[in-house]
Amino acid sequence: MWLDKFTVALLQKDADSINALLDEVPNFTNVDDAKKASYLFREALELLYGLKNETVASMRQMKSHIDFLKANTPKPTNGLDVRS
């Protein structure tokens, strides 16, 4: 049952569910189940590192866009400009 839930969470790329399921890992008495869990752990690790890298890239891109907008936005003048 736990392996099925973990597999579904991996397929859905649901980091919150993966984290919750990792908090309640059962003791595997069957060697095949333990091997499956080991494989799924490796897959989860790769998925989470991938999601982390995507987040870092998105944050860098947003920072770049914000910096661009700040550089191209006219600065407000201080006080009342009555010359124009």
C-alpha positions in Angstrom: 0.0 0.0 0.0 2.8 2.5 1.0 4.7 1.6 -2.2 1.7 2.3 -4.3 1.1 5.7 -2.7 4.8 6.6 -3.1 4.7 5.6 -6.7 1.7 7.7 -7.4 3.3 10.7 -5.6 6.4 10.3 -7.8 4.3 10.1 -11.0 2.4 13.2 -10.0 5.7 14.9 -9.0 4.0 15.9 -5.7 6.8 16.9 -3.4 4.6 17.4 -0.4 3.1 13.9 -0.6 6.6 12.5 -1.1 7.8 14.3 2.0 4.9 13.1 4.0 5.3 9.5 2.9 9.1 9.6 3.7 8.1 10.5 7.3 6.2 7.3 7.6 8.3 4.7 5.8 7.3 1.2 6.9 9.7 -1.6 7.8 9.9 -3.9 4.8 9.9 -7.6 5.6 9.8 -8.6 2.0 13.2 -8.2 0.1 11.4 -7.4 -3.1 9.5 -4.6 -1.5 12.7 -3.3 0.0 14.3 -3.3 -3.4 11.3 -1.5 -4.9 11.5 1.1 -2.2 15.2 1.6 -2.7 14.6 2.2 -6.4 11.7 4.6 -5.6 13.9 6.5 -3.1 16.5 7.1 -5.9 13.8 8.3 -8.3 12.4 10.6 -5.6 15.9 12.0 -5.0 16.4 12.7 -8.7 12.9 14.3 -8.9 13.4 16.5 -5.9 16.8 17.7 -7.2 15.3 18.4 -10.6 12.5 20.4 -9.0 15.0 22.3 -6.9 17.1 23.2 -10.0 13.9 24.3 -11.8 13.0 26.6 -8.9 16.5 28.1 -8.8 16.4 28.8 -12.5 13.0 30.4 -12.3 14.1 32.6 -9.4 17.1 33.7 -11.3 15.0 34.5 -14.3 12.5 36.5 -12.2 15.4 38.4 -10.6 16.7 39.2 -14.1 13.3 40.4 -15.2 12.9 42.6 -12.1 16.4 44.1 -12.6 15.5 44.8 -16.2 12.3 46.5 -15.3 14.0 48.5 -12.6 16.7 49.7 -15.0 14.1 50.7 -17.7 11.6 52.4 -15.4 12.0 56.2 -15.2 12.9 57.4 -11.8 10.3 59.6 -10.1 11.4 63.2 -9.6 11.5 64.6 -6.2 9.2 67.6 -5.6 7.0 69.4 -8.0 8.4 70.1 -11.4 6.9 73.4 -12.6 9.2 74.0 -15.5 7.4 71.8 -18.0 
